[in-house]
Amino acid sequence: MQEDEKNISEVSNLNQDKFLFSLLKGVRNVFILWIISKHKIHGYALISLLNEATSSIHKKSKIHGSTIYPILHKLQEDGLIKSEEELNGKKKVKVYSITEEGLLALESIKRLIRDDPEENIMLMFVEDMIFDEDNFKNKGVEY
């Protein structure tokens, strides 16, 4: 019986890790844009930061440049970030920073989420997933 409970717990943790990793993948571009809005960063440092942030969620899978650099190029192509070369020791590295348009995009996303939090089902979902079950019930949502 104890072995069964251990197996159920392991499966539950595995499913939770997969869910969290999938959730992160869904908001990855916005998360990357948000990180870049906090400070200039080069690609390798961004990859390291993302791997550190997700290590507790998904231990087996690492985020690689083949995932991040196309996102950075797309964000740059869309005018949300810009890049410039800087010296890192003796080596030139491409450093990314947010543009005014990128800041406006983040503010727009924040407003979308914050405008009417009582009616925003997505915000309620995130709050419920992060905090407690009573939070959702207290909002008076019927489904």
Summary of the structure (lengths in Angstrom):
residues: 143
radius of gyration: 19.1
end to end distance: 36.1
largest distance: 60.8
contacts: 338
relative contact order: 0.10
helix: 64%
strand: 13%
